[in-house]
Amino acid sequence: MEYTIDSVTEDENGDPTVEWIEAFCEDAEPGDETCIDENNSGVGLNPVSGINLDDLPIEATVTATYYFVVQYGDETYEFALKDYTFTKEWIGGFLTVDKHVEQHVLTWYGEDVTLDASDVVSDENYLATVHVTVENDSNSDIHNVTVRDAVPAELGVVDWLDRAGFRDL
């Protein structure tokens, strides 16, 4: 089988963003568009080093061609018998989480947030508002995300608003 990269997402310098995996394409050099699979073990294509989430999504369109080889007398003939074209896309997503507490909590301590003690005196019915905003800042959709925020045992939850329509406690 012969695999050829027909089109690929390029970086800001015009260089391809994917390369053949050397273990599968022993003769391929960085930047090569073709990989010959001589032992029918399959091939691999990966993003080049240095690609990060901001660069995604990237994609490559590859044509795989099967060559039929026949010997007739002293001559060997090679025919492209069939081929197929496919597109491989690498996507990735990342979320930005913003959390703040309106400063009417007496004190708050945790791994991510520590607020200075305020001079507010409260009774048992005192309410504090915690805002947690999660945004998808990537170019790809993200599915099946769960966001959890532990409330200290001494605090209770009165109500919450979820713009996505999910309510879980």
C-alpha positions as CSV (number, residue, x, y, z in Angstrom):
1,M,0.0,0.0,0.0
2,E,1.1,3.5,-0.7
3,Y,-0.3,6.4,1.4
4,T,-0.1,9.9,0.1
5,I,-1.0,13.1,2.0
6,D,-3.2,15.0,-0.5
7,S,-3.8,18.1,1.7
8,V,-3.0,19.1,5.2
9,T,-3.5,22.0,7.6
10,E,-0.4,24.1,7.6
11,D,1.1,26.2,10.4
12,E,1.8,29.9,10.2
13,N,5.1,29.2,8.3
14,G,3.3,27.1,5.7
15,D,4.8,23.8,7.1
16,P,2.6,20.7,7.4
17,T,1.2,20.1,10.9
18,V,1.3,16.3,10.6
19,E,4.0,13.7,9.9
20,W,4.2,9.9,9.3
21,I,5.1,7.8,12.4
22,E,8.6,6.5,11.8
23,A,7.9,3.0,13.2
24,F,5.4,2.5,10.4
25,C,7.1,4.4,7.6
26,E,10.8,3.6,8.0
27,D,11.8,5.3,4.8
28,A,9.8,8.5,5.4
29,E,11.6,11.7,6.2
30,P,10.0,14.6,8.0
31,G,7.9,16.5,5.4
32,D,7.5,13.5,3.1
33,E,4.0,13.3,1.6
34,T,4.2,9.6,0.8
35,C,4.6,6.5,3.0
36,I,5.1,3.0,1.6
37,D,3.7,0.2,3.8
38,E,5.9,-2.6,2.5
39,N,4.8,-5.3,5.1
40,N,1.1,-4.4,5.3
41,S,1.4,-3.5,9.0
42,G,-0.5,-0.2,8.5
43,V,0.8,3.3,8.8
44,G,0.5,6.1,11.4
45,L,0.1,9.8,11.1
46,N,0.5,12.2,14.0
47,P,0.6,15.9,14.6
48,V,4.2,17.3,14.5
49,S,5.8,18.2,17.8
50,G,5.0,21.7,19.0
51,I,1.3,21.5,18.1
52,N,-0.8,22.6,21.1
53,L,-4.5,23.0,21.8
54,D,-4.6,26.5,20.2
55,D,-3.5,25.0,16.9
56,L,-6.4,22.6,16.7
57,P,-8.4,21.5,14.8
58,I,-6.0,20.2,12.2
59,E,-6.6,17.7,9.4
60,A,-5.0,15.7,6.7
61,T,-6.6,14.1,3.6
62,V,-4.8,10.9,2.7
63,T,-5.1,8.6,-0.3
64,A,-4.3,4.9,0.2
65,T,-3.5,3.1,-3.1
66,Y,-3.2,-0.7,-3.4
67,Y,-0.8,-1.8,-6.1
68,F,-1.1,-5.3,-7.7
69,V,2.2,-6.7,-8.8
70,V,2.4,-9.4,-11.4
71,Q,5.4,-11.1,-13.0
72,Y,5.1,-11.9,-16.8
73,G,8.3,-13.6,-18.1
74,D,11.2,-11.5,-17.1
75,E,9.1,-8.4,-16.6
76,T,7.3,-7.2,-13.4
77,Y,4.2,-5.1,-13.8
78,E,2.7,-3.0,-11.1
79,F,-0.9,-1.7,-11.4
80,A,-2.7,0.7,-9.1
81,L,-5.7,-1.7,-8.5
82,K,-7.8,0.4,-6.1
83,D,-7.5,3.4,-3.8
84,Y,-9.6,5.2,-1.3
85,T,-9.3,8.7,0.2
86,F,-10.0,9.6,3.8
87,T,-9.7,12.6,6.1
88,K,-8.3,12.4,9.6
89,E,-9.0,15.3,11.9
90,W,-7.4,16.1,15.3
91,I,-9.6,18.1,17.5
92,G,-9.2,19.3,21.0
93,G,-10.9,21.4,23.5
94,F,-10.1,23.4,26.6
95,L,-12.3,25.1,29.1
96,T,-11.8,28.3,31.1
97,V,-13.2,28.2,34.6
98,D,-13.8,31.4,36.5
99,K,-14.9,31.3,40.1
100,H,-15.5,34.2,42.5
101,V,-17.4,34.7,45.6
102,E,-19.2,37.9,46.4
103,Q,-17.2,39.3,49.3
104,H,-19.7,38.7,52.0
105,V,-18.4,35.4,53.2
106,L,-16.7,35.6,56.5
107,T,-13.8,33.5,55.2
108,W,-13.2,30.9,52.5
109,Y,-10.3,28.6,52.2
110,G,-9.7,26.0,49.6
111,E,-7.1,24.6,47.1
112,D,-7.9,27.1,44.4
113,V,-9.5,30.1,46.3
114,T,-8.6,31.7,49.6
115,L,-10.4,34.9,50.5
116,D,-9.4,37.3,53.3
117,A,-11.8,37.4,56.2
118,S,-14.3,40.2,56.0
119,D,-15.6,42.4,58.8
120,V,-19.2,41.3,58.1
121,V,-21.0,39.8,61.0
122,S,-23.6,37.2,60.0
123,D,-26.3,35.2,61.6
124,E,-27.4,31.7,60.6
125,N,-29.5,33.0,57.7
126,Y,-26.6,34.8,56.0
127,L,-26.4,34.2,52.3
128,A,-23.3,34.3,50.0
129,T,-23.3,34.1,46.3
130,V,-20.7,32.0,44.5
131,H,-20.2,32.4,40.7
132,V,-18.7,29.6,38.7
133,T,-18.5,30.3,34.9
134,V,-17.2,27.7,32.5
135,E,-16.5,28.7,28.9
136,N,-15.4,26.7,25.9
137,D,-12.5,28.8,24.6
138,S,-11.5,26.3,21.9
139,N,-12.5,25.9,18.3
140,S,-14.1,22.5,18.9
141,D,-17.3,21.4,20.6
142,I,-16.8,19.7,23.9
143,H,-19.3,17.1,25.1
144,N,-20.0,15.3,28.4
145,V,-18.3,17.7,30.7
146,T,-19.0,17.7,34.4
147,V,-18.1,20.6,36.5
148,R,-18.1,20.1,40.3
149,D,-17.4,22.5,43.1
150,A,-17.3,21.2,46.7
151,V,-19.1,23.2,49.2
152,P,-17.6,23.1,52.7
153,A,-19.7,20.9,55.1
154,E,-20.6,23.9,57.3
155,L,-22.2,25.7,54.4
156,G,-25.5,24.8,52.8
157,V,-26.9,25.4,49.3
158,V,-30.2,27.3,49.1
159,D,-30.6,27.5,45.3
160,W,-28.5,27.7,42.2
161,L,-28.9,28.8,38.6
162,D,-27.6,26.8,35.7
163,R,-28.0,28.3,32.2
164,A,-27.3,25.0,30.6
165,G,-30.4,23.4,32.2
166,F,-28.5,20.9,34.5
167,R,-29.0,20.9,38.2
168,D,-27.0,18.4,40.2
169,L,-26.0,18.5,43.8
